């Protein structure tokens, strides 16, 4: 690379860095209410009361879900940071199982 190519590369890099919009919020306002209004915190908690529907929804019964959660829970637990709270292991597992059961994201 000669000097002109290095300068052109540097200018292009500065241009790209300048154009990238800065993130003003970490979690969108709509998603901040997921602990009160989200699928896991409302629907799944109601499904736990009805074993048959829980089994149809996740393809596992409640005992299997709890046993699987106790096995993989420590592995899928994320640490809390100053910026945001992590998704709890039970919710992570529920999302994964629902995807595997239906293929829907």
Rosetta blueprint (number, residue, H / E / L):
1 X L
2 X L
3 X H
4 X H
5 X H
6 X H
7 X H
8 X H
9 X H
10 X H
11 X H
12 X H
13 X H
14 X H
15 X H
16 X H
17 X H
18 X H
19 X H
20 X L
21 X L
22 X L
23 X L
24 X L
25 X L
26 X L
27 X L
28 X L
29 X H
30 X H
31 X H
32 X H
33 X L
34 X H
35 X H
36 X H
37 X H
38 X L
39 X H
40 X H
41 X H
42 X H
43 X H
44 X H
45 X H
46 X H
47 X H
48 X L
49 X L
50 X L
51 X H
52 X H
53 X H
54 X H
55 X H
56 X H
57 X H
58 X H
59 X L
60 X L
61 X L
62 X H
63 X H
64 X H
65 X H
66 X H
67 X H
68 X H
69 X H
70 X H
71 X H
72 X H
73 X H
74 X H
75 X H
76 X H
77 X L
78 X L
79 X L
80 X L
81 X L
82 X L
83 X L
84 X L
85 X L
86 X L
87 X L
88 X L
89 X H
90 X H
91 X H
92 X H
93 X H
94 X H
95 X H
96 X H
97 X H
98 X H
99 X H
100 X H
101 X H
102 X H
103 X L
104 X L
105 X L
